[in-house]
Amino acid sequence: MSKGIIVSGMRPTGKLHLGHLYVLENWARLQSEYDCYYFVADWHALSTSFEDNSSMRDNTREMVTDWLAAGLDPEKSVIFVQSDILEHAELHLIFSMITPLSWLERVPTFKDQVQQLKEQGKDINTYGFLGYPLLQAADILMYKADAVPVGEDQLPHLELCREVARRFNYLYRPVFPEPQGLVARVPLLPGIDGRKMSKSYHNDIALGAETDVIKERVNAMITDPARIRKTDPGHPEVCIVHEYHSIYAADKLAGLEDECRGGRTGCVACKKLLAASIEEVMAPIRERRAEILKRPGYVDEILAEGARKAKAKSVETMKEVREVVFND
């Protein structure tokens, strides 16, 4: 019995942070259940950062290094760069001919992100940004994915993909499956200052950070502002450290809450425990990353081999697409 197919991608942002780890752990788990295609979404990155592409290649290598360190296995998954497979662009173009404009305009994130980025001084009223959910559909359908790991906020994009597959199959003949969403609860870790974790805010904990850096970042976390002395009753629900404990010390959470509310454990001890919990997770990732970096060219070799495998599948799909669209 053949495995199902999973497709997912990530924009190249360079080194990843702790907030990405749950997604990568999920991707790694799926490798044993599906044939997985994981790609660097560099064309998608251009949709919002077209004016600054200077770090694209370096960011790609850094990010893929983190993927491998977090457990992605090139023997089990096809790991490649989106722009190395030109068939993605061709399928996107064909889909653009049959997709009503209204379908793209109603994607919830479109107007919201245009407005948000406009406030940051970016004008992304471009076709590329409007059409990026359609490019996502091409990315997914190219490999005839059965399922796509998504967060709940991405479900409208996946539904557009399903609608495009349905419309293509109706207009021509059945070629594409309608992929299902594998919805997972992705913990949204705040940055050490309480805002969204982001390198641009300098509030992140880098994936595979050194031990002393982890301690430094955890010690800088904001805790209960009403708690002045160790013996003061705490309010864990407003403490960032507590949010992290809910993920990295879940088995001790009830006891930690009682100790905090009763003023029996101080913030310093709480942070020390959290730093140790994060170090336990980070140490093997850090070690694998160091091993990968000892092999110059290794990441490029993996991406080249991944491109070869992805190309073979994409050529096969586009041959079928051209046959039904152009009666080849």
C-alpha positions in Angstrom: 0.0 0.0 0.0 1.5 3.3 -1.1 1.8 6.2 1.4 -0.1 9.4 1.0 1.7 12.6 -0.1 2.4 15.6 2.1 3.5 19.0 0.7 4.5 22.0 2.8 6.9 25.0 2.6 8.4 27.8 4.5 9.8 31.2 3.4 13.6 31.5 3.7 14.1 33.8 6.7 17.5 32.5 7.8 18.1 30.9 11.1 14.8 29.8 12.7 13.7 30.3 16.3 12.0 28.3 19.0 8.6 29.4 17.7 9.2 27.3 14.6 10.1 24.1 16.4 6.6 22.7 16.8 6.1 22.9 13.0 9.4 21.2 12.3 8.7 18.5 14.8 5.4 17.9 13.2 7.0 17.7 9.7 9.6 15.2 11.1 6.8 13.0 12.5 5.0 13.0 9.2 8.0 11.5 7.4 7.2 8.1 8.8 3.6 8.2 7.6 3.8 10.0 4.2 5.9 10.7 1.2 6.9 14.3 2.1 7.8 17.2 -0.1 9.2 20.1 1.9 10.3 23.2 0.0 11.9 26.6 0.5 9.3 29.1 -0.7 11.6 31.7 -2.2 9.1 32.9 -4.8 6.6 33.5 -2.0 9.3 35.5 -0.2 9.5 37.8 -3.2 5.8 38.6 -2.9 6.5 40.8 0.1 10.3 41.4 -0.1 10.9 41.8 -3.8 13.0 44.9 -3.2 15.6 43.1 -1.0 16.8 39.7 -2.2 20.4 40.0 -1.1 20.2 37.4 1.6 17.9 34.9 -0.1 20.5 32.2 -0.8 22.3 32.5 2.6 18.9 32.5 4.3 17.9 29.3 2.4 21.0 27.5 3.6 20.6 28.6 7.2 17.0 27.6 7.3 17.5 24.2 5.7 20.3 23.6 8.2 17.8 24.1 10.9 15.3 21.8 9.2 17.9 19.0 9.2 19.0 19.7 12.8 15.4 19.5 13.9 14.9 16.1 12.4 14.1 16.3 8.7 15.7 13.4 6.9 16.7 13.8 3.2 16.4 10.0 2.9 12.7 10.2 3.9 11.7 13.6 2.5 12.2 15.5 -0.7 13.8 18.8 0.3 14.2 21.5 -2.4 14.0 25.1 -3.4 10.7 26.2 -5.0 12.4 28.3 -7.8 14.5 25.4 -8.9 11.3 23.8 -10.2 10.1 26.0 -13.0 7.0 23.8 -13.5 5.5 25.5 -10.4 5.4 28.8 -12.3 3.9 27.1 -15.4 1.1 25.4 -13.4 0.5 28.7 -11.5 0.1 30.4 -14.9 -2.4 27.8 -16.1 -4.4 28.0 -12.9 -4.5 31.8 -13.2 -6.3 31.4 -16.5 -9.2 29.5 -14.9 -9.4 31.1 -11.5 -12.0 33.9 -10.9 -10.4 37.1 -9.5 -13.1 37.2 -6.8 -11.7 33.9 -5.4 -8.4 35.6 -4.7 -9.8 38.8 -3.4 -11.9 37.0 -0.8 -8.9 35.3 0.9 -9.1 36.7 4.4 -5.4 37.5 4.8 -5.2 39.5 1.5 -6.7 42.9 2.5 -5.5 42.5 6.1 -1.9 42.1 5.1 -2.0 44.8 2.4 -3.2 47.2 5.1 -0.6 46.0 7.7 2.3 46.2 5.4 1.1 49.6 4.1 1.3 50.9 7.6 4.9 49.7 7.7 5.6 51.7 4.5 5.4 48.8 2.1 3.2 48.9 -1.0 2.3 45.3 -2.0 -0.6 46.0 -4.2 1.0 43.7 -6.8 -0.3 40.8 -8.8 2.3 38.6 -7.1 0.9 39.2 -3.7 -2.7 38.9 -4.8 -1.9 35.7 -6.6 0.3 34.0 -4.0 -2.5 31.7 -2.7 -2.8 30.5 -6.3 0.9 29.8 -6.4 0.5 27.9 -3.2 -2.2 25.8 -4.9 0.3 25.0 -7.7 2.9 24.1 -5.1 0.6 21.7 -3.5 -1.2 20.2 -6.5 2.0 19.7 -8.5 2.8 16.8 -6.3 -0.8 15.6 -6.0 -0.8 16.1 -2.2 -3.3 14.1 -0.2 -2.9 16.3 2.8 -1.2 19.6 3.9 -0.2 20.4 7.5 -1.8 23.7 8.3 -2.7 26.0 11.2 -6.4 27.1 11.4 -5.5 30.5 9.9 -4.3 28.8 6.7 -7.5 26.8 6.1 -8.9 29.5 3.7 -5.8 29.1 1.5 -6.2 25.4 1.4 -9.9 25.7 0.6 -8.9 27.9 -2.4 -6.5 25.1 -3.5 -9.3 22.6 -3.3 -11.6 24.8 -5.3 -9.0 25.3 -8.0 -8.4 21.5 -8.2 -12.2 21.0 -8.5 -12.6 23.6 -11.2 -9.6 22.2 -13.2 -11.0 18.7 -12.9 -14.5 19.9 -14.0 -13.2 21.9 -17.0 -10.9 19.3 -18.4 -10.7 15.9 -16.7 -9.8 14.6 -13.2 -6.1 15.2 -12.7 -5.8 16.6 -9.2 -6.9 15.3 -5.8 -8.5 17.7 -3.3 -6.0 17.7 -0.4 -7.2 17.6 3.1 -5.9 19.8 5.9 -4.0 18.2 8.8 -4.9 20.8 11.4 -2.6 20.9 14.3 -2.7 23.1 17.3 0.5 25.1 17.0 1.5 26.8 20.2 2.1 30.5 19.6 5.1 31.2 21.8 5.5 34.8 22.7 8.9 36.5 22.4 10.7 37.3 25.6 9.1 40.7 25.8 5.5 39.4 25.3 5.2 40.4 21.7 5.1 37.9 18.8 8.4 36.1 18.6 10.4 37.6 15.7 14.0 38.1 14.8 13.1 41.7 13.7 11.9 42.4 17.3 15.1 40.9 18.8 12.9 39.0 21.2 13.5 35.4 19.9 15.4 32.4 21.1 17.3 31.0 18.1 16.9 27.3 17.3 19.9 25.6 18.7 21.0 28.6 20.8 24.0 28.0 23.1 23.4 27.3 26.8 24.5 30.7 28.0 22.3 32.4 25.4 19.3 30.4 26.5 19.9 31.4 30.1 20.3 35.1 29.1 17.1 35.1 27.0 15.1 33.4 29.7 16.4 35.7 32.4 15.2 38.7 30.3 11.6 37.4 30.1 8.9 39.5 31.6 7.1 38.0 34.6 4.2 39.0 36.8 4.7 42.8 37.2 2.7 42.7 40.5 5.1 40.3 42.1 7.8 42.3 43.9 9.0 39.8 46.5 9.5 36.1 46.2 6.8 35.5 48.9 4.2 37.7 47.1 1.3 35.6 45.6 1.9 35.2 41.8 -0.5 35.3 38.8 0.9 32.7 36.4 -1.7 33.5 33.8 0.0 36.9 33.1 3.6 35.5 33.1 5.5 34.7 29.9 7.6 32.1 31.7 4.4 30.2 32.6 3.4 30.1 29.0 6.6 28.4 28.1 6.2 26.0 31.1 2.9 24.9 29.6 4.8 23.5 26.7 8.2 22.6 28.0 7.3 21.5 31.6 3.7 20.4 31.1 4.0 17.5 33.5 5.0 19.9 36.3 2.6 22.7 35.4 -0.1 22.2 38.1 2.6 22.1 40.8 4.4 25.2 39.4 1.1 27.1 39.4 0.3 26.2 43.0 3.8 27.2 44.1 3.6 30.5 42.3 0.2 31.4 43.5 1.2 30.5 47.1 4.4 32.6 46.9 6.5 29.6 47.6 8.6 29.7 44.4 10.2 32.9 43.1 10.6 34.0 39.5 14.4 33.3 39.6 13.9 29.6 40.4 11.1 29.4 37.8 13.3 30.9 35.1 16.1 28.5 36.1 13.8 25.5 35.6 12.6 26.9 32.2 16.1 27.4 31.0 17.0 23.8 31.9 13.9 22.5 30.1 14.7 24.5 26.9 18.3 23.4 27.1 17.2 19.8 27.1 15.3 20.3 23.9 18.0 22.5 22.3 21.1 20.5 23.0 20.6 17.7 20.5 19.5 20.2 17.8 22.6 22.3 18.5 24.8 19.2 18.2 23.3 18.1 14.9 23.6 21.6 13.6 27.3 21.7 14.4 27.8 18.3 12.6 26.0 19.6 9.5 28.2 22.8 9.5 31.3 20.6 9.5 30.3 19.4 6.0 30.7 22.3 3.5 28.4 21.9 0.6 26.2 19.3 2.3 23.1 21.4 2.4 23.6 22.4 -1.3 23.9 18.7 -2.1 20.7 17.9 -0.4 18.9 20.7 -2.2 20.3 19.6 -5.6 19.1 16.0 -5.0 15.8 17.2 -3.7 15.4 19.3 -6.9 16.1 16.3 -9.0 13.4 14.3 -7.3 10.9 17.1 -7.3 11.7 17.8 -11.0 10.9 14.3 -12.0 7.5 14.4 -10.3 6.7 17.9 -11.6 7.6 17.0 -15.2 5.3 14.0 -14.9 2.4 16.2 -13.6 2.9 18.9 -16.2 2.9 16.3 -19.0 -0.5 15.2 -17.9 -1.7 18.8 -17.5 -0.6 19.8 -21.0 -2.3 16.8 -22.5 -5.6 17.7 -21.0 -5.3 21.5 -21.5 -3.8 21.6 -25.0 -4.9 18.2 -26.3 -1.2 17.2 -26.7 
